[in-house]
């Protein structure tokens, strides 16, 4: 249905890199979500009233909150699509993350309320009344939520939307919740055992877990999380695919919302090349990154000696020393400054966050190892921590 509607109402619907198309998809999916959830609320509320099931009634109000979540998602897409302005020069794309966070919080609150009402049902148990109509309503609800989870997941991947992903997870938790309610109805009918309240508690826990998971997924981009490995590999392939670049490091990805990504990195280039030629090559790489990855790129040039045999040999020795300390370590920006009494070896070491040694301990360890290799070598070390996975 979403595919048909997108062809009818979204101009140039295949061009999902366009911000207007992304917004249109978000609004369309939100509108469909509101419609389906309102219908499910009405029929489940009727079913809950007929059967006297607290689990069905609570599940109905869960659908009503989902309708509100879909509305919030729509608003998030509309606000997020606004163009940059003087107060927000990087755009409003993170509004989409905030809408996903709001949806997740609503899910958590609904889980808490359902848990409270279910505990009350355990204290005052009763067997819900069974009917074919109620059974049919629950089955329709399950299949509807499976469909919603499917299309939200598909569209979410297509337009790279955290809000859509959160909505998809919510739909999956609703599917499990309604299935549990259906099981409680069947058990009550065939065995006359009042497990309605217990099933409600289980549903509440599932909804609560889904909400917490969605909060973690949506709050990550707001706090600042490392980019996906696939995205990093694409950047490396483009940058290091140019012969002028001998290596890259210090990659930072700034995420201001879908389609609003800025990257910065350091590219190692030969120190004996014409600087204007290198600068022109770097400009071309930045433009290629913009065109292929739809991001703004800033590249800092790090000149390194590439034709000095002595520097290359010492650099290789230093690399071996660092790998002997720990093979998870990397290094870059190697320079060699000779003096009458000693030679400074200047470089950066990249260590993982929460590394087993502190920065100072790591520097002392590497300093001692290189000094043992040659007592005239004095290491000037800066410890970096990677901004990628």
C-alpha positions in Angstrom: 0.0 0.0 0.0 2.8 2.4 0.9 4.5 1.8 -2.4 1.2 2.6 -4.3 0.6 5.7 -2.2 4.2 6.9 -2.7 3.8 6.6 -6.5 0.5 8.6 -6.3 1.5 11.3 -3.9 5.3 11.7 -3.9 6.8 13.4 -6.9 10.1 11.8 -7.9 9.6 9.1 -5.2 12.7 7.2 -6.2 15.1 10.1 -5.4 15.3 9.5 -1.6 18.4 11.6 -1.3 16.3 14.7 -1.9 15.2 16.2 1.4 11.7 17.0 0.0 11.2 13.4 -1.0 12.4 12.2 2.5 9.9 14.6 4.1 7.1 13.4 1.9 7.8 9.8 2.8 7.9 10.6 6.5 4.6 12.5 6.3 2.9 9.8 4.2 4.0 7.0 6.6 2.9 9.0 9.6 -0.5 9.6 8.1 -1.0 5.9 7.3 0.2 5.1 10.8 -2.3 7.5 12.4 -5.2 6.0 10.3 -4.4 2.4 11.1 -3.7 3.0 14.8 -7.0 5.0 15.3 -9.0 2.2 13.6 -7.2 -0.4 15.8 -7.9 1.6 18.9 -11.6 1.9 18.2 -12.1 -1.8 17.4 -9.9 -3.0 20.3 -11.7 -0.7 22.7 -15.0 -2.2 21.6 -13.4 -5.7 21.9 -12.1 -4.9 25.4 -15.5 -3.6 26.5 -17.3 -6.7 25.2 -14.8 -9.2 26.7 -14.0 -7.3 29.9 -10.3 -7.8 29.3 -7.9 -5.3 30.8 -5.1 -6.5 28.5 -7.2 -5.8 25.3 -8.3 -2.4 26.6 -4.8 -1.5 27.6 -3.6 -2.7 24.2 -6.2 -0.4 22.6 -4.9 2.6 24.4 -1.4 1.5 23.3 -2.6 1.9 19.7 -4.0 5.3 20.5 -0.6 6.4 21.8 0.9 4.9 18.6 -1.3 7.3 16.7 0.1 10.1 18.7 3.6 8.8 18.0 2.9 8.8 14.3 1.7 12.4 14.5 4.9 13.4 16.4 6.9 11.6 13.7 5.1 13.7 11.0 5.9 16.9 12.9 9.5 15.8 13.3 9.9 15.3 9.5 8.3 18.7 8.7 10.4 20.6 11.2 13.5 18.7 10.3 13.1 19.6 6.6 13.4 23.3 7.3 16.3 25.0 5.6 19.3 26.3 7.6 18.9 29.8 9.1 21.1 32.2 11.1 20.2 30.6 14.4 20.6 27.1 13.0 23.3 27.2 10.3 23.5 23.4 10.2 19.8 22.9 9.6 17.1 21.4 11.6 17.7 17.7 10.8 18.1 16.6 14.4 14.4 17.4 15.0 13.8 14.0 13.4 15.9 12.4 16.1 14.0 14.4 18.7 10.7 13.1 17.3 12.0 9.6 17.5 13.0 10.2 21.1 9.6 11.5 21.9 7.9 8.4 20.4 10.2 6.2 22.5 9.3 8.0 25.7 5.6 7.7 24.9 6.1 3.9 24.5 7.9 3.7 27.9 5.1 5.6 29.6 2.5 3.4 28.0 4.4 0.3 29.3 4.4 1.7 32.8 0.7 2.5 32.8 -0.1 -0.9 31.4 2.0 -2.6 34.1 0.1 -0.7 36.8 -3.3 -1.7 35.4 -2.2 -5.3 34.9 -1.0 -5.6 38.5 -4.4 -4.4 39.6 -6.0 -7.1 37.4 -3.8 -9.8 39.1 -5.0 -8.6 42.5 -8.7 -8.7 41.3 -8.7 -11.5 38.7 -11.5 -12.4 36.3 -11.7 -14.5 33.1 -12.4 -12.4 30.0 -15.4 -13.3 27.9 -14.5 -15.1 24.6 -16.2 -14.3 21.3 -15.4 -14.9 17.6 -15.6 -11.1 17.0 -13.0 -10.4 19.7 -10.8 -13.2 18.3 -11.1 -11.7 14.7 -10.3 -8.2 16.0 -7.1 -9.4 17.7 -6.0 -11.3 14.5 -6.6 -8.2 12.4 -4.6 -6.2 14.8 -1.7 -8.6 14.7 -1.5 -8.6 10.9 -1.9 -4.9 10.7 1.0 -4.3 13.1 3.2 -6.8 11.2 2.4 -4.8 8.0 3.3 -1.5 9.8 6.5 -2.9 11.1 7.4 -4.1 7.6 6.7 -0.8 5.8 8.3 1.4 8.5 11.4 -0.8 8.4 11.6 -0.7 4.6 11.0 3.0 4.3 13.3 3.8 7.3 16.2 2.0 5.5 15.3 3.7 2.2 15.4 7.2 3.6 17.9 6.5 6.5 15.5 7.5 9.3 15.9 6.8 13.0 12.4 8.0 13.7 11.0 5.4 11.2 13.2 2.7 12.8 11.8 3.5 16.2 8.2 3.3 14.9 9.0 0.0 13.3 10.3 -1.4 16.6 7.2 -0.1 18.4 5.0 -1.9 15.8 6.9 -5.2 16.4 6.5 -4.9 20.2 2.8 -4.2 19.6 2.6 -7.4 17.5 4.1 -9.4 20.4 1.8 -7.7 22.9 -1.4 -8.4 21.0 -0.3 -12.0 20.5 0.1 -12.4 24.2 -3.3 -10.9 24.7 -4.8 -13.4 22.2 -3.1 -16.3 24.1 -4.6 -15.1 27.4 -8.0 -15.0 25.8 -7.7 -18.6 24.4 -6.3 -19.9 27.8 -9.1 -18.2 29.7 -11.8 -19.7 27.4 -10.5 -23.3 27.2 -9.1 -23.7 30.8 -11.0 -21.0 32.7 -7.7 -19.7 34.1 -7.5 -15.9 34.7 -4.1 -15.1 33.3 -5.2 -11.8 31.7 -3.4 -9.7 34.3 -0.2 -11.7 34.0 -0.3 -11.4 30.3 -0.8 -7.7 30.7 2.4 -7.5 32.8 4.3 -9.4 30.2 3.0 -7.1 27.5 4.0 -4.1 29.6 7.5 -5.4 30.0 7.9 -6.0 26.3 6.6 -2.5 25.5 8.9 -1.0 28.1 12.0 -2.9 26.7 11.1 -1.8 23.2 10.8 1.8 24.4 14.2 1.7 26.2 15.9 0.2 23.1 14.4 2.9 20.9 15.6 5.6 23.3 19.1 4.3 23.0 18.9 4.2 19.2 17.6 7.7 18.9 19.6 9.4 21.6 22.9 8.1 20.2 23.0 10.5 17.2 22.1 13.4 19.5 24.9 12.7 21.9 27.4 12.0 19.1 28.1 8.4 18.1 30.8 6.9 15.8 29.8 6.6 12.1 28.8 3.2 10.6 31.8 1.1 9.5 30.4 0.9 5.9 30.4 4.8 5.7 34.0 5.0 7.0 35.1 2.4 4.4 33.5 4.4 1.6 35.3 7.5 2.7 38.6 5.7 2.9 38.1 4.2 -0.6 37.5 7.6 -2.1 40.3 9.5 -0.3 43.0 6.8 -0.5 42.0 6.0 -4.1 43.9 9.2 -5.1 47.6 8.6 -5.7 48.6 11.9 -4.0 47.2 10.6 -0.6 49.6 8.3 1.2 47.3 7.8 4.2 44.5 9.3 6.2 43.6 9.7 9.9 41.7 11.8 12.4 38.4 11.2 10.6 35.5 12.9 12.3 31.9 12.6 11.2 29.4 15.3 12.4 25.8 14.2 12.1 23.3 17.1 12.0 20.5 14.9 10.8 19.8 12.8 7.6 21.3 14.5 4.6 23.2 16.9 6.8 26.5 15.2 7.5 29.9 17.0 7.7 33.2 15.2 7.7 36.8 16.3 8.5 40.0 14.3 8.1 43.7 14.6 7.8 45.3 13.4 4.5 49.0 12.5 4.4 50.7 14.0 1.3 54.3 14.1 0.0 56.2 17.1 1.5 58.2 17.5 -1.7 55.3 18.0 -4.1 54.1 21.4 -5.4 51.7 22.7 -2.7 49.3 24.2 -5.3 49.1 20.9 -7.1 48.3 19.1 -3.9 45.7 21.7 -2.8 44.0 21.2 -6.2 43.9 17.5 -5.7 42.5 17.8 -2.2 39.7 20.1 -3.5 38.8 17.4 -6.1 38.6 14.8 -3.3 36.4 17.0 -1.2 34.1 17.5 -4.2 34.0 13.8 -4.9 33.0 13.1 -1.3 30.2 15.6 -1.6 28.9 14.1 -4.8 29.1 10.4 -3.9 28.3 10.5 -0.1 26.1 13.6 0.0 28.2 15.3 2.7 30.3 18.4 3.3 34.0 17.6 3.6 37.0 19.4 4.9 40.4 17.9 4.5 43.6 19.0 6.3 46.9 18.3 4.5 49.7 16.6 6.5 53.0 16.7 4.7 55.2 13.7 5.2 58.6 12.6 3.9 58.1 9.8 1.3 61.4 9.7 -0.5 63.8 9.7 2.5 65.1 6.2 2.9 66.4 6.8 6.5 63.1 8.3 7.6 61.2 5.4 6.0 63.4 2.8 7.7 63.0 4.4 11.2 59.3 4.8 10.7 59.0 1.1 10.0 61.0 0.3 13.1 58.8 2.6 15.2 55.7 0.9 13.7 57.1 -2.5 14.8 57.8 -1.3 18.3 54.2 0.1 18.7 52.7 -3.2 17.4 54.8 -5.1 19.9 53.3 -3.0 22.6 49.8 -3.8 21.4 48.6 -4.7 17.9 45.4 -2.6 18.4 47.5 0.6 18.4 48.1 2.7 15.3 50.3 5.7 14.6 50.5 8.6 12.1 52.1 12.0 11.4 55.6 10.6 11.8 58.4 13.2 11.6 62.1 12.9 12.3 64.1 15.9 13.5 67.8 15.4 13.8 70.1 17.2 16.3 73.7 17.0 17.3 73.1 15.0 20.5 69.8 13.3 19.8 67.0 12.8 17.2 63.4 13.7 18.0 60.8 11.2 16.6 57.5 13.0 16.6 54.3 11.1 16.0 50.7 10.4 17.2 49.5 7.1 18.6 45.9 6.1 18.2 44.5 4.1 21.2 40.9 2.8 21.7 38.7 4.5 24.3 39.0 2.9 27.8 42.4 1.4 26.8 44.1 -0.7 29.5 46.8 1.9 30.0 46.4 5.6 30.6 47.7 8.0 28.0 50.7 8.8 30.2 51.5 5.1 30.8 51.2 4.4 27.1 53.6 7.2 26.2 56.1 6.1 28.8 56.0 2.5 27.6 56.5 3.4 23.9 59.2 6.0 24.8 61.2 3.4 26.7 60.9 0.8 24.0 62.1 3.2 21.2 64.9 4.5 23.5 66.1 0.9 24.0 66.1 0.5 20.2 68.4 3.6 20.0 69.3 5.7 22.9 69.7 8.8 20.7 66.0 8.6 19.8 63.7 10.8 21.9 60.0 10.2 21.2 57.6 13.1 21.3 54.3 11.3 21.5 50.7 12.5 21.4 48.0 10.0 22.1 44.8 10.2 20.0 41.5 8.4 20.4 39.6 7.4 17.3 36.2 8.9 16.5 35.3 5.9 14.4 34.5 2.3 15.4 
